[in-house]
């Protein structure tokens, strides 16, 4: 593989993972605000759900960066992103046009991230990854 074919998947994994890792630490630092937001969207079992989201975002994000079980981590984050998007960014249920527009943009951003994750599911981590070293590519 050429340098570009190796570096592009690595940089892409880092960029996708960064949004999840940062979101996980944000939730951890602002637990109460995150819990309140979840409650406002009608979620139940907020404490365990929030803890699971934090562990998933940070853990799977780190795994993506190093390319560890990339297809599984990307599939897990793909499903997580879909669920979060439909629960937390329900722009179709918001009466305020300005707020609905913001939520629609966040929903669309999440769908783009989900698309990138789905590409990782299909294509794998690339050459510069733990998966490649183990021969799982």
Secondary structure, 3 states (H helix, E strand, C coil): CCHHHHHHHHHHHHHHHHHHHHHHHHHHHCHHHHHHHHHHCCCCCHHHHHHHHHHHHHHHHHHHHHCCCHHHHHHHHHHHHHHHHHHHCCHHHCCCHHHHHHHHHHHHHHHHHHHHHHHHHHHCCCCCCHHHHHCCC
